[in-house]
Amino acid sequence: MGCEVCVLTEDECVILHKLAERTSLYLSRSEEIEICDRITSIKRFFSQLDEVNVEDLKPLYHVLEVSGKTREDNPEPFPAEEIRRSLKGRFRDDYVVAPWKGGYD
């Protein structure tokens, strides 16, 4: 990919090459340039957004409803012994032994 035709950094060009390679895509030179141009225009658009002063703007809405009602935090003990019984001896020291390559060690 020719980074000389766009504003992509060398690292971004390498990533684009790796992506094409790993997806088994062959990109012609004109397709590389077209993709590079599209990415460049997106980067320019976002750089314009970065320049907008939003310090004094309040959000139009909040994704989560903000309220003063929260539930009480009632911690409960972890049922470790019950879990140990249900896993039938699959513990080594204080760790659960997980299956590996089709079985347990």
N, C-alpha and C positions, 0 to 999 in steps of 0.2 A: 504494500500500500504506500502510495507516495504521500508523505506528510507535507510535502512542499506545496500541495494544491489546496490545503485547508488550514484551519487553525487548531487541528488536533495535535496534542502533544505526541511525542515519540511513544510514550507509554500507552496512550490511548490507541495509537495505530497498532501497536503490538497486540493489545487486547482484541482489537477488531480482527486481526489476522488469526489469532488463536481461536476466537469464536467461530470464524469461518472454517478453520481447519477441523475443529472438534465437531462441528455439525456437518462435516463432509460437504461443504458448499464450495464450489469453484466460482470465484468472482472475477469477471473480466475487468480489465482496466477501467472501462467506462462505468461498470457497476460500482467499483471501488470509489471512483470519483463521485458518483451520485450519492452513495451512502455517506461519504465524507462531507459532501455539501449539505446533506440533510442534518447530519449531526452538528455541523458548524452553525447552521441556522438556528437549531434548537439551543445551542450554547449561547448564541448571541441574544436570543429571546430571553433566556434566564438571566443573562448578565444585565439586561435592561430592567428586569424585575428587581435585581439586587440594588439598583440605583434608586428605587422608589423609597421615599422617606415615609415610614409607617409608625414612627415613634409615638405620635399623638393620637393615633387611631385606636378606637376601641373595637373589639371583636363584634361582629354582627350577631353571633350566637355562640353558645358553648355546646360542644358536642354532647357532653353529659349534663343532665340537669343537675344544677348545684343546689343542694338543700342542706339544712342543718340536721336532718334526721339520719343518724347512722345507728347501726345495731351495736349492742354491747359486745365487746370482745370477751368471749367465754372460752378460755383455753381448756382443752380436754387432754388428758394423758393419752399418749400414743400407745395403742394396744400391741406392744412389741411381742409379748409372749403368745398372744393369739395368732399373730402373723407367723411366728416361728413354728407353732404347731401346724398351721395350715401349709407351710412350705416343706414339711416333712424332712427335716434334717439337711436342707440345702444351705446351711449356714457354715461358714468357716470363719472362726473368730467372731467378729461382730458384723460381718459382711455377708450379703446374700450371694451365693454362687450361681452365676447365670450360665445358661447353656452356651457352649462354644463348639462350633463345627459339628452340630448334631448330637451333642451329649454333654454330660457333666464329667468333670475330672474327678 
